[in-house]
């Protein structure tokens, strides 16, 4: 998913990035960087995917694209 699509889903669910950051004990900028793709954190990405009720591999395909079966 694109960052804008992820942001839209969070907004639709009335969840702010600061809420995600607080839940995970992180700075809001860390969550923002993960959504934008500027930083990788599987823990953050998995939590966001869970919140927006989207399979992890759909919300953050860059985490699984380079994986070999």
Residue pairs with C-beta under 8 A, 6 or more apart in sequence:
1 9
1 54
1 58
1 59
1 60
1 61
3 35
3 36
3 37
6 35
6 48
6 52
6 59
7 35
9 52
9 54
10 16
10 17
10 20
10 48
10 51
10 52
13 51
13 52
15 51
17 28
17 31
17 32
17 35
18 28
18 31
20 31
20 44
20 47
20 48
20 51
21 27
21 28
21 30
21 31
23 47
24 31
24 43
24 44
24 47
26 44
30 39
30 41
30 44
31 44
31 48
33 39
34 40
34 41
34 44
34 45
34 48
35 48
37 62
40 62
40 63
42 63
45 56
45 59
45 60
45 63
46 56
48 59
48 60
49 55
49 56
49 58
49 59
49 60
52 59
56 63
56 64
57 63
57 64
